[in-house]
Amino acid sequence: MTNFASLPSSATHGLAMKPADPGRPFSVQFLLVEGFSMMALSAAIEPMRAANRLLGRRRYLWTLVGEKAANMIASNGIELRVPFSIKDVPSSDMTVVLASLSVEEYQNAEVFSWLRTLKRSGRLLGAISNGSLVLARAGVAHNTKLTIHWEMATQLSESFPDIAVSSDLYCWDKGILTAAGGTAALDMMLALISEMDGASLAMDVADQFLHGQIRPSSQFQRQDLQSRFSITDDRVLAAIEIFERNIASPTKIAAVASKVGISERQLERLFIAQVDMPPAAFYLHLRLIAARRMIIASTEALEAIAERCGFSSLGHFSRAFKAKFRASPSQLRRHKPHSHDGFVQGTDEAG
């Protein structure tokens, strides 16, 4: 098995590996955490399947592994059979952790120990979506650059200050390849295929999925502000950037107007014309949306979330939240799913 951990980073894709021996298959095992994203798993596996088809041979192999060999439910409610446990899974060239909605409280000493053993042996490690948080908790990503789904980036950064949290689609550093989730897993695997078997094959694989141009690793995960809010005025965009950088400590609208070079009254007119609400209301909208994401994605205390979103008291936060979402923060917290957001209609259901 090739030792990838000590190889330097590549400037082309952010990867860092020599092409594997083309005469033998390259094997990848996916460690699934309950509630994993089916979309991300498919996006990672399907490029390898297509590469095999185009090459006419089994160049890439993959398998699923869990803490135990058992059925596991994805975030969409679909159940998969995981054939191997971490104790009996065959050796592979690369181990990728795939976790999604349920990772916030995930702690598994046995899995963490297994990942550390793989790291010491020089195994190429990877993570997709919130699997990066699992790698961090396992202690295999010290002083390493990782990417993660943008909703969990702040938690990863605050929990592990020694990790450089990237907003890239995917990245490589010190033997660890990570993707932010969703379709970014497809781009990560296309980059891996390109590194191992050439850009021509990777482009052919991309064409199989009508993917178009392979996105560079440095592309941001989220759409830019102009696309997200359909805004054309640069001054309004600049003001929103200031709002998003100052969620926890709201900046006065007059100060924001001064920073973008116009009067407060002019900024208000522009906001009403562009987003149909004054800047103060739009700022509150952004803070409440951020709070809603935190409530759904974490078990953090509501008081702490209120403070992180710039509210002086839990009462003020709750009133503003309920006015916008028609439910209080505590009601949303009580009714959020504990495992996954999906379900599959079964024969045992009525109707």
C-alpha positions as CSV (number, residue, x, y, z in Angstrom):
1,M,0.0,0.0,0.0
2,T,1.3,3.4,-0.9
3,N,2.2,5.8,1.9
4,F,0.6,9.2,1.0
5,A,1.0,11.0,4.2
6,S,4.4,12.5,3.6
7,L,3.9,13.7,0.0
8,P,3.9,17.4,-0.7
9,S,0.7,19.2,-1.7
10,S,-0.1,19.7,-5.4
11,A,-0.9,23.1,-6.7
12,T,-3.1,21.8,-9.4
13,H,-6.0,20.2,-7.5
14,G,-4.9,20.7,-3.9
15,L,-4.2,17.0,-3.8
16,A,-0.9,15.4,-2.8
17,M,-0.3,12.0,-4.2
18,K,1.6,10.2,-6.8
19,P,-0.4,8.2,-9.4
20,A,-1.2,4.8,-8.0
21,D,0.1,1.8,-9.8
22,P,-2.3,1.6,-12.8
23,G,-1.8,-2.2,-12.9
24,R,-3.8,-2.8,-9.7
25,P,-7.1,-1.5,-8.4
26,F,-7.3,1.6,-6.1
27,S,-9.6,0.8,-3.2
28,V,-11.7,3.2,-1.1
29,Q,-13.7,2.4,2.0
30,F,-16.4,4.8,3.2
31,L,-17.0,4.9,6.9
32,L,-20.6,5.8,7.3
33,V,-22.1,7.6,10.3
34,E,-25.8,7.2,10.8
35,G,-27.7,9.9,9.1
36,F,-25.1,10.3,6.4
37,S,-26.0,12.0,3.1
38,M,-27.0,9.6,0.3
39,M,-26.3,12.4,-2.2
40,A,-22.7,12.8,-1.0
41,L,-22.1,9.0,-1.0
42,S,-23.5,8.6,-4.5
43,A,-21.5,11.6,-5.7
44,A,-18.3,10.0,-4.3
45,I,-18.9,6.5,-5.6
46,E,-20.4,7.1,-9.0
47,P,-17.3,8.7,-10.6
48,M,-15.3,5.6,-9.7
49,R,-18.0,3.4,-11.3
50,A,-18.0,5.5,-14.4
51,A,-14.2,5.4,-14.6
52,N,-14.2,1.6,-14.4
53,R,-16.8,1.5,-17.3
54,L,-14.7,3.9,-19.4
55,L,-11.5,2.0,-18.8
56,G,-13.1,-1.4,-19.3
57,R,-11.7,-2.8,-16.0
58,R,-12.0,-2.6,-12.2
59,R,-9.6,0.2,-11.6
60,Y,-11.5,1.5,-8.6
61,L,-13.0,-0.5,-5.8
62,W,-15.1,0.7,-2.9
63,T,-16.9,-0.7,0.1
64,L,-19.0,0.5,3.0
65,V,-17.9,0.2,6.7
66,G,-19.5,1.1,10.0
67,E,-18.7,0.8,13.6
68,K,-20.6,-2.5,13.2
69,A,-21.8,-4.5,10.2
70,A,-25.4,-3.5,10.1
71,N,-28.2,-1.7,8.3
72,M,-27.7,2.1,8.4
73,I,-30.2,4.8,7.6
74,A,-29.2,7.8,5.5
75,S,-30.5,11.3,6.0
76,N,-33.2,10.7,3.4
77,G,-34.5,7.6,5.2
78,I,-33.1,5.1,2.8
79,E,-31.6,2.1,4.5
80,L,-28.3,0.6,3.3
81,R,-26.6,-2.7,4.3
82,V,-23.1,-1.9,5.6
83,P,-21.2,-5.2,5.1
84,F,-18.1,-4.5,7.2
85,S,-17.3,-3.3,10.7
86,I,-14.1,-1.5,11.5
87,K,-12.8,-4.7,13.0
88,D,-13.1,-6.9,9.9
89,V,-13.0,-4.5,6.9
90,P,-10.3,-5.4,4.3
91,S,-7.3,-3.1,4.0
92,S,-7.7,-0.3,1.4
93,D,-5.8,2.6,0.0
94,M,-8.1,5.3,1.3
95,T,-10.6,5.7,4.1
96,V,-13.3,8.4,3.8
97,V,-15.6,9.4,6.7
98,L,-19.0,10.4,5.6
99,A,-21.2,12.1,8.1
100,S,-24.0,14.6,7.9
101,L,-26.9,15.8,10.1
102,S,-26.3,13.6,13.2
103,V,-22.6,14.4,13.7
104,E,-22.9,17.2,16.2
105,E,-23.0,14.9,19.2
106,Y,-21.0,12.0,17.6
107,Q,-18.4,10.5,20.0
108,N,-17.1,7.0,19.4
109,A,-13.8,6.1,21.1
110,E,-13.4,2.8,19.1
111,V,-13.9,4.6,15.8
112,F,-11.5,7.4,16.8
113,S,-8.8,4.9,17.8
114,W,-9.2,3.0,14.5
115,L,-8.8,6.3,12.5
116,R,-5.6,7.1,14.5
117,T,-4.2,3.7,13.7
118,L,-4.9,4.3,10.0
119,K,-3.2,7.7,10.1
120,R,-0.1,6.2,11.8
121,S,0.1,3.5,9.1
122,G,0.2,6.2,6.3
123,R,-3.3,5.6,5.1
124,L,-4.8,8.3,2.8
125,L,-7.7,9.7,4.8
126,G,-10.7,11.7,3.7
127,A,-14.0,13.2,4.8
128,I,-17.1,14.4,3.1
129,S,-19.5,16.9,4.6
130,N,-19.4,16.9,8.4
131,G,-17.1,13.9,8.4
132,S,-14.3,16.4,8.9
133,L,-15.6,17.0,12.4
134,V,-15.2,13.3,13.1
135,L,-11.6,13.4,11.9
136,A,-10.9,16.4,14.1
137,R,-12.4,14.6,17.2
138,A,-10.3,11.5,16.4
139,G,-7.2,13.6,16.7
140,V,-5.8,12.9,13.2
141,A,-6.1,16.5,11.8
142,H,-3.8,18.5,14.0
143,N,-2.5,21.7,12.3
144,T,-4.2,20.6,9.1
145,K,-6.4,22.4,6.5
146,L,-9.9,20.9,6.3
147,T,-13.1,21.9,4.6
148,I,-16.5,21.1,5.9
149,H,-20.1,21.9,5.1
150,W,-20.5,25.7,5.6
151,E,-23.2,25.2,8.3
152,M,-20.7,23.5,10.5
153,A,-17.6,25.6,9.7
154,T,-17.9,27.8,12.7
155,Q,-18.2,24.9,15.1
156,L,-15.2,23.1,13.7
157,S,-13.1,26.3,13.9
158,E,-14.1,27.1,17.4
159,S,-13.8,23.6,18.7
160,F,-10.4,23.0,17.1
161,P,-8.4,26.3,16.8
162,D,-5.3,24.5,15.4
163,I,-7.3,23.4,12.3
164,A,-7.4,25.8,9.3
165,V,-11.0,25.6,8.3
166,S,-11.4,26.3,4.6
167,S,-14.5,27.5,2.7
168,D,-13.3,25.6,-0.4
169,L,-15.3,22.9,-2.1
170,Y,-12.6,20.4,-1.4
171,C,-9.0,20.5,-0.2
172,W,-6.0,18.4,0.5
173,D,-3.4,18.8,3.3
174,K,-1.1,16.4,5.1
175,G,-2.6,13.2,3.9
176,I,-6.2,14.2,4.3
177,L,-8.6,14.9,1.5
178,T,-11.9,16.6,2.4
179,A,-15.0,17.8,0.5
180,A,-17.7,20.1,1.8
181,G,-20.5,17.7,0.9
182,G,-23.2,17.2,-1.7
183,T,-21.9,17.6,-5.3
184,A,-18.5,18.8,-4.0
185,A,-17.8,15.1,-3.4
186,L,-18.1,14.6,-7.1
187,D,-15.5,17.3,-7.8
188,M,-13.2,15.8,-5.2
189,M,-13.3,12.4,-6.8
190,L,-12.9,13.8,-10.3
191,A,-9.8,15.5,-9.0
192,L,-8.6,12.3,-7.5
193,I,-9.2,10.4,-10.7
194,S,-7.4,13.1,-12.7
195,E,-4.4,12.9,-10.3
196,M,-4.2,9.1,-10.6
197,D,-5.2,8.4,-14.3
198,G,-5.1,11.7,-16.0
199,A,-7.3,14.8,-16.7
200,S,-8.7,13.3,-19.9
201,L,-10.3,10.4,-18.0
202,A,-11.6,12.7,-15.3
203,M,-13.2,14.9,-18.0
204,D,-14.8,11.9,-19.7
205,V,-16.2,10.9,-16.3
206,A,-17.6,14.4,-15.8
207,D,-19.3,14.2,-19.1
208,Q,-21.0,11.0,-18.1
209,F,-22.8,12.9,-15.4
210,L,-23.5,16.0,-17.6
211,H,-21.3,17.8,-15.0
212,G,-19.7,20.3,-17.4
213,Q,-16.4,21.8,-16.3
214,I,-14.7,20.3,-13.3
215,R,-14.8,22.9,-10.5
216,P,-11.5,23.9,-9.0
217,S,-11.0,23.1,-5.3
218,S,-10.8,26.8,-4.4
219,Q,-14.4,27.6,-5.6
220,F,-16.6,28.8,-2.7
221,Q,-19.3,26.5,-1.4
222,R,-22.1,29.0,-1.4
223,Q,-23.4,31.3,-4.2
224,D,-22.1,34.8,-4.1
225,L,-24.3,37.5,-2.5
226,Q,-25.4,38.9,-5.9
227,S,-26.8,35.5,-6.9
228,R,-28.3,34.6,-3.5
229,F,-30.2,37.9,-3.2
230,S,-30.6,39.0,-6.8
231,I,-28.9,42.3,-5.9
232,T,-27.3,44.5,-8.5
233,D,-26.1,47.6,-6.5
234,D,-22.6,47.3,-5.3
235,R,-23.2,49.4,-2.2
236,V,-26.0,47.2,-1.0
237,L,-23.8,44.1,-1.6
238,A,-21.0,45.8,0.4
239,A,-23.4,46.5,3.3
240,I,-24.7,42.9,3.3
241,E,-21.1,41.7,3.5
242,I,-20.6,43.9,6.6
243,F,-23.9,42.5,8.1
244,E,-22.7,38.9,7.5
245,R,-19.3,39.5,9.1
246,N,-21.0,41.0,12.2
247,I,-23.8,38.7,13.2
248,A,-22.7,38.4,16.8
249,S,-22.0,42.1,17.3
250,P,-24.5,44.0,15.2
251,T,-23.1,47.2,13.6
252,K,-25.2,50.4,13.6
253,I,-26.8,51.1,10.2
254,A,-25.3,54.6,10.2
255,A,-21.8,53.2,10.5
256,V,-22.5,50.7,7.8
257,A,-23.7,53.4,5.5
258,S,-20.6,55.4,6.2
259,K,-18.4,52.4,5.4
260,V,-20.0,52.0,2.0
261,G,-19.7,55.7,1.2
262,I,-23.4,56.9,1.4
263,S,-25.8,58.4,3.8
264,E,-28.0,56.3,6.1
265,R,-31.1,57.6,4.3
266,Q,-29.7,56.7,0.9
267,L,-28.8,53.2,2.1
268,E,-32.4,52.8,3.3
269,R,-33.8,53.8,-0.1
270,L,-31.4,51.4,-1.9
271,F,-32.3,48.5,0.3
272,I,-36.1,49.0,-0.1
273,A,-35.6,49.2,-3.9
274,Q,-33.3,46.1,-4.0
275,V,-34.7,43.7,-1.3
276,D,-38.0,45.4,-0.4
277,M,-37.1,46.0,3.2
278,P,-35.0,48.6,5.1
279,P,-31.4,47.6,6.1
280,A,-32.2,47.2,9.8
281,A,-35.0,44.6,8.9
282,F,-32.7,42.8,6.5
283,Y,-29.9,42.7,9.1
284,L,-32.4,41.2,11.6
285,H,-33.5,38.7,8.9
286,L,-29.9,37.5,8.4
287,R,-29.3,37.1,12.2
288,L,-32.5,35.1,12.6
289,I,-31.7,32.8,9.7
290,A,-28.3,32.2,11.3
291,A,-29.9,31.4,14.6
292,R,-32.3,29.0,13.0
293,R,-29.4,27.1,11.3
294,M,-27.7,26.8,14.7
295,I,-30.8,25.5,16.5
296,I,-31.3,22.8,13.8
297,A,-27.6,21.9,13.4
298,S,-26.6,21.8,17.1
299,T,-27.5,21.2,20.7
300,E,-26.0,24.5,21.9
301,A,-28.0,26.3,24.5
302,L,-30.6,28.8,23.2
303,E,-29.0,31.5,25.4
304,A,-25.7,31.0,23.7
305,I,-27.3,31.0,20.3
306,A,-29.0,34.2,21.1
307,E,-25.7,35.8,22.1
308,R,-23.9,34.5,19.0
309,C,-26.6,36.1,16.8
310,G,-26.4,39.5,18.5
311,F,-29.4,39.4,20.8
312,S,-29.1,41.0,24.3
313,S,-31.5,38.6,25.9
314,L,-33.2,35.3,25.3
315,G,-36.6,37.0,25.6
316,H,-35.8,39.5,22.9
317,F,-34.4,36.7,20.7
318,S,-37.5,34.5,21.3
319,R,-39.9,37.3,20.4
320,A,-38.1,38.2,17.2
321,F,-37.7,34.6,16.2
322,K,-41.4,33.7,16.7
323,A,-42.5,36.8,14.8
324,K,-40.5,35.6,11.8
325,F,-40.9,31.8,11.9
326,R,-44.3,31.5,13.8
327,A,-42.6,29.2,16.3
328,S,-40.4,30.0,19.3
329,P,-36.7,28.8,19.4
330,S,-37.7,26.3,22.1
331,Q,-40.5,24.9,20.0
332,L,-38.2,24.4,17.0
333,R,-35.7,22.7,19.2
334,R,-38.3,20.3,20.6
335,H,-39.6,19.3,17.2
336,K,-36.4,19.0,15.2
337,P,-35.5,15.4,14.1
338,H,-33.1,13.5,16.4
339,S,-31.7,11.3,13.7
340,H,-32.4,12.2,10.1
341,D,-34.8,14.4,8.2
342,G,-36.0,11.8,5.7
343,F,-38.4,8.9,5.7
344,V,-39.3,6.2,3.3
345,Q,-42.9,5.2,3.0
346,G,-43.3,1.6,4.1
347,T,-46.0,-1.0,3.8
348,D,-46.7,-0.8,7.5
349,E,-47.9,2.8,7.2
350,A,-51.6,3.5,7.0
351,G,-53.2,5.1,3.9
